[in-house]
Amino acid sequence: MIVDRNKTAKEILGNPDYLAISYGGYREKSRDIQPTISQLKEDMKILSAMGIKILRTYNVQLQQAPNLLKAIRELKTEDQSFEMYVMLGAWIDCKNAWTDMTPDHEVESEQNAGEIERAVALAKQYPEIVKILAVGNEAMVNWATSYFVRPNVILKWVNHLQKLKTKGELPKDLWITSSDDFSSWGGGDPVYHTKDLNDLIKAVDYISMHTYPMHNSHYNPAFWVVPESEYELPVSEKIESGMQRALEFATDHYESVSNYMKSLGVNKPIHIGETGWATFSNQHYGSDGSKAADEYKSGRYYQLIRDWSTKEKVSCFYFEAFDEQWKDAANEGGSENHFGLINLKGEAKYAIWDLVDKGIYKGLTREGKPISKTYNGQKEDLLSHVLAPPIAAEKY
């Protein structure tokens, strides 16, 4: 079947037939080892079989994003029915970010201009694939202490890209945004409510916001701990109640951003640029911490947020497609290494066991391994590793 494979961002974002996901194809403990075109194609076939049609990437400093676009174009040439689009991220830093010097959050990195230039070049080279440009990733939130910038920097580059569209140097239907924490978009602390942020909200084509109940199970745990009224419930019911509260926590973040945007007299689409739930942690979120990170809870969160976003016609770039071990290379059990729906052994985690049952991965492999289920598909074994959220009296 030949399909219309040149849809616009407006057509695909919020469209339940176009599932979105955050993607990194790195297999090794260092990004110095870039995924090959062949490996990227392998991943694209797996994700396409899952119904994923929009990918989010994070930077164009490294070769993965350009190679990914090349791989997608080749797949589209080989198979007239193949359809995949990209939200291409341009990484933004402050001056002295990631160095042994003190970050200067009032001044942007001299590297930013080159990053934007590379993103523009790729958007021009692959207009049938790149449908969104995102300026920065969590680049305005104050807890990103290594690199955050003030909103005026993001605004500067968003305006630059919008001007290129006006001049015809970029496609007019290419959407421009920034992908950042809900608080950075005005949904949290009033310290973020600045004129530059308000102008940015007016300048972007849509808002891409992040929300992470799992992280907040440690940093802001009031929603997560078991309330006294539920102390006597069975463990399974405590867990399910906690996951429902987690969903409410995330959707409240969405509503808070929406309310702030509307308070400015603006009405634009809002989509979730990132949310996810780690399947393991040996630190803050594990058995000695908030007891949030495990494969069952991750699977429930995936199901709940997908159901909500589909119903509300909100795109959700779920974080993330595959486990990546470079994120916390020194600590194999670090939560950042365990956000994928598929692990490094090519095993589908609980969230997508049903897709294995449906046979969608038939004939597909990752690193030579067919896609199978974690825990050999034994739910009893899976549940043996699951803990209820802490009760209010517990300290962690």
N, C-alpha and C positions, 0 to 999 in steps of 0.2 A: 504494500500500500504506500503510495506516495502522499506525503502530508505537506501542508504548508509549514516549512521549517524556518520561516523568517518572521516570527511574531515579534511584537513590541513588548517592552517592559510593562506597559499598561495592560496588555492582554494576558501576560503570564503571571504577574504578581497578584496574589489573591485568588488565583484560579486553582481550585482543588485538583484539577487534572495535571497540574504542574507542581509536583512536590519539590521542595527545595532542601538543600543540605550544605553544611560547611565541609570543605574538602581540603585535605592535605594528603599527598600520596607518599610521604616519606616513610620508608620502612626501617631505616637504620637509626643509630643513636646520634648521628650528626647529619645536619642538612648539607654538609659538604658532599654527601653522597646523594645526588639528585635522582629521582625516579626517571627511568628511561621512557621513551615514547611507547614502547611495547608494554611496560608496566602501567602507564597511564591509560592506555587503551583497554587493558585488562580491567582496570577499575571502572572505567566508563561503561563497559558492557555490564558489569555487576550492578552498578547504580541504575542504569537504564532499565534493567530487568526488574528493579525494585519500584519503578515508577518515578524515579528522580529525573527531573528535567531541567533543574536550575542549580548550579553550583556556585558557592561563594569561595573566592580565594582572598589572600590577605596582602600580598606584596608583589611587586614586579622587580625587586632587587635581585632575586635569584631566578634560575632558569625554569623552575617548575611551571609557573603561569604561562610563559610563552610556549613551552612544550605542550602544556595541556591544551591550549588553543589549537596548536598544530595537530595534536592527536584527535581532537574532536572533529576538525575539518576533514581529516583523513577518513574517520569513521563515517562521516556524512557522505563522503564521496563513494565509499565502499558499499554503503547501505542507504538507499534512498528514503527509508522510513526512520532512520536514526535522527533523534532530535535532542539537543542539549544546548543550554544557554549558560552564560556566565555573568555573575556579579563580580567584576574585577576590582580588587582592592588595591589602593595605593597607600603604602605605609607612610605615616607622618610622625615625626619626632621633634622634640625640642633640641635646642643647642646643647651639646655635650652628652646627649643620650647614649647610654650603653658604653660609656668610657669611664676611666677612673677619675674624671673631673666631675665637679658638681653640676647636675643638670640645671640649665637656666630655662625655667618654664615660661619666661616672658619673651624669649627669642626663639624663633624656629631654627631647625637644623638646616645647614646649607645643602644637605642632601635631598631635601623635599622637592625642590624644583626639578631635579633629574628624575625623581620617582614619578611625578605627575607627567612629565614629558614622555616617559616610557609607557605609562598607562594610556595616554592619548594616542601614541603610535600604534599600540595594539588594538585599541578600539577602532582606529581607522583601517587597520589591516584585516580585522575580523569582525566587520559590522554585523554579519549574520549570526554571530555567536555572542559577542559582548553587548549586553543589553542594559547594563547598569555599571556605573563607575562609583566606587565608594571611597571617599577621601578620609583616610585614617581608620584605625581600629582601636576603640577605647582610648582615643587620643585626647579626649577632653576631661576624663574623669580623674579626680584628684588622687585617688589611690593608685593610679598608674605612675608611681613616683619616679620610675626610671626615665620616662619619656613624655609625659603629657604636655600639651600645649593649651593655650587659651583659645576660646572659640573664634577669636578674630583670625587666627591662622587658618582654621578650617573654612571659615567664611571666605577668606581671600581666594582659596583654591577652588571652592565651589563656584564662586562668581566667575573666576577665570574659565572654568569649564563651561558654565552656562553661556558665557560670551562667545566661546568657540562654537557652540551650537547655533547661536544667533547669526554668526558670520558664515555658517555653512561648512565650517571646518570639522565639525562632528555631526553625526546624524541628529536631526531635530527630535527624534523620538527616543534617543538615549537618555535614560534617567540618571540623575546625579543625586547622591546622598552622602551621608557620613554614617558609619555604623558604630554606635556607642551605647554605653550603659544608660538605663532608663533615667537615672538621676541627671546625667549630662544633658538630657533632652527636657529637663524641667520637671520631671516627675517625682523628684525627691527633695533634697535639701534646697531651700530658697537661695543659698549662696550661688547656685548656678543660674539664677534668674537675672540674666544680664541683657543689656541691649544687643550685644553681639550675638548671643544665643537666639534672641527673638528675631534678629535679622537673618540668622542662619535658617531658622525654621521657615521663614518666608522664602528663602533662596533655594532650598532643596526641592526636588520633585516629590519626594516622600521621606518619611522618617524611618530609619532602620534602628530599632532599639534592642538592647540586650537585657535579659533577666535570668538570674540564676538562684532559684530557691535552694539548690544544694549547697552552694557556697554560703548562703545566708543561714543555713542550718547551724553553722559555726559562728558567723559574725553577728547575726541578728536572729537568735534562735527562738524568740518568743512565739512565733507561729509554729515552730517545729516540735517543741517539747509537748509531751502528752499532758493535756489538762487534767485537773484533779477529777473531773466528772467521768474521765475515761480510765482511771487507774485500774479498775477491776475488769476491763474488757480483755478478751483473749488477745494474744500477741498479733494474730492475723488482722483483727479488727483495729488494733492500735496502729498497725502499719498502714492499712487502707485509709484510715481517718487522717493520718499524717500526710499521705500522698494527696488526698483531696485538699488539705490545707495548703500543700505546696502548689497545687494548681491554682488555687485562689490567690496565693501570694503572687504568682507570676501574672495572672490576669489583672490583679489590682495594679501592678506596675504598668501594664498596658493602658489601663483606664486613666492612671495618673498622668501619663504622657499625653493621652488624648485630651484630657481636661485642661492641661496647661496650654496645649496648642490652641484649643478652642477659645481659651481666655484671651488669646491674642487676636481673635477674629479670623483665624486660619482654619481651613478644613482640607487636609490632605490625607492621603493614605498613610497608615502606620503599619509596618510589618516587623516581625521579629527577626532581627539579623543574627541573633545567637541565643540559644538556650540549650541546656543539656544536663546530663546527670552521670557522674562517673560510676563505674561498676566496681571499683576497688580504690581503697586509700589506706595507707599505713600511718596517716597523720591525722589532720583535723577532722576528717569525715568518716573515719573508720571505727573499728570496735572500741578504741580508746578515746574516741572523740564524739562526734554528734551521731554516729551510727547510721549515717545517711547512705554512704556509698556501698552499694552491692548491686548485683545484677538484677535481682527481682525489682527493687525500687526503681532502678534505672528504666527497666522495661515498663513499669506502670506509668512512670512520668512520660515516657515516650508516647505511650498509648493515649494518655490523658491530654497532653498538649497537642498531639496530632488531631485528636477528635475535636478539641476546642477550636483550633485554628482552621480546620476544614469547615466546621459549622459557621464560623464567623467570617470566612473568606479572607483569612489573614495568612500570608506566606510565612512559614517558619523555617528558617535556615538552621535546622537542628544541628547541634554540635556534638558529635561529628560523624563522618562516614566510617573511618577506619582508625583504630588505635595508632598513635604515633609515639615512639619511644624517645625521640630527641627532646621532647618538651621538658622532661625531668630526667636527663640522662644519668645523673648521679644516684638516682633513687628509683629503682625499678617499680616500687610500690607506690610511687607518687601519683596522686589522683589525675594529674594532667596527662599521664600516659594511658589513661583508661576511659576515655570518653567515647570511643568509637562504638558503632553498632556491630562492627566486625573486628575481631582481634587479629593479632599478627600471625596466628596459625591458620587464618582463613576460616575461623569458626564464627557463625552468626550467634550473637548474644540473644538472651531471652526476648528482648524487645521485638525481634524479627524471626523467632522460631517459626511462626506461622507461614512465613514466606518460603522457608525450606520445605515445610509440609506441602505447600502448593506446587512445588517443583519448579519455581521460577529460575533457579540457579542451574538447572540441568545443562550440562556441557560447559559450564563456566568454571574457571579456576582462578586462584590468586597464588602466585609463587608456586604454581604446579599442584596446588591442593584444591580439591573440590570444596565447595562451601557446605560445611556440616554444622551441627548444633553444638554449642557448649554443653558441658555436663552430659554429653551423649544423649541430650534431650530428656534427661531424667529430672523432672520437676522436683521430686522429693530431695534429690541431692542439692539442687539449686537452693531450695528453701532452708536447707540445713545451715546455710551460711547467713541467714537473714536475721537481723536483730530489730526489735521495736525501737522507735525513737525514745530518747531519755525521758523520764518523768521530770517534772519541774524541780524536784528537790535534788536531783543528781547534778554534780558539778563535772564539767568536762572542758 
